[in-house]
Amino acid sequence: MDPIKYFTFSMIIFILGIWGILLNRRNKEKNEIVFFFEVTGATFFSLGLFCLIDFMAPHVSYCAGRSAFTPSPSPAQSPGEEPAVPEEAPPMPQQVVLISDAERRRELFDRSLIHHFFRPDRTLRESINVVELQFSIERRVEAALVADGFDPASILANRHRIRGVLFYPFWDLLTERTYRAYVTQIESNGTRESLPYRRVVRAVQNYDLFL
């Protein structure tokens, strides 16, 4: 569907949902008509919110023209100063592509949507940040699993179970700060030394996850 038409459709549904909910609140008597507006309003509100976020999620990360993890340019080197020798980082497993980036983001977002819906204190920006962090973690953990000999087809088939171990260890979304700490662990110590990767390996060893 054309993006403009899709966005317009989403806004109409979203506004209808708000209208239905407000109409129900203004009427103090509970009757069949009010119940109809209550159910219809909540349905339209949920559907409109989903469509709006689904429309905006793939585009917001590209508005700034760079990723949140793009390193800042290094300061200019002073004349006569010897270049600093960076510390050797742990080798990163070569990333593999099991599904497209767009499909991966969509699946991650769809799963997190229900958790964000019941957390009105979380903004749309925070929701998108969480999905982007999950996206980065999952790509690197998958690459390490493949490099360690796990079957890529099995990883792909069990990706939803792996996400449960990685991102929902307590049956709910972790905080954005926690996911960001995972990314820092991976970048500093290597994927295999990070908590997310060790959590997946432990699940395999305990037969909670079959790869």
BELFEN-V117974 format. One record per run of one state. SS is the DSSP state (~ for helix, > for strand, _ for the rest). FROM is the first residue (numbers start at 1). LEN is the number of residues. If there is no record, write none. Layout:
SS,FROM,LEN + SS,FROM,LEN
This chain:
_,1,2 + ~,3,24 + _,27,5 + ~,32,32 + _,64,37 + ~,101,17 + _,118,6 + ~,124,24 + _,148,4 + ~,152,6 + _,158,1 + ~,159,9 + _,168,8 + ~,176,14 + _,190,1 + ~,191,3 + _,194,1 + ~,195,11 + _,206,6
